[in-house]
Amino acid sequence: MVLLKKLYQIYLNGKIDLENNGIYQWTDNYPTISIIENDLRKNVLYTLKSNQKIIGAINISEEQEAKYESIKWEFNNSKVLVIHRLVIDPKYQKKGYAQN
């Protein structure tokens, strides 16, 4: 439960930072605690640590949004991994963590 609360706070901080920069990609309560908990349960949520402290998270899974079906992909018949909910705690942004 402590991990879940830490992750939720990082996502909340990230959402506030996005909004402060005029980016309203994550609306209302998204991502919710239950979404993050579900990601953890499915083992599709990965964390980034610096000095043993969680500073970011990402969902990497085979799940795709329905609207992706209308896109003409280069490899239509292959299994793919999709990135969802990438976040870096604003205190650690602009240091290249999301690039590596």
PyMOL commands that set and color helices and strands:
alter all, ss='L'
color gray80, all
select helices_A, chain A and resi 2-20+33-41+66-70+90-92+97-99
alter helices_A, ss='H'
color red, helices_A
select strands_A, chain A and resi 45-50+53-61+82-88
alter strands_A, ss='S'
color yellow, strands_A
deselect
rebuild
show_as cartoon
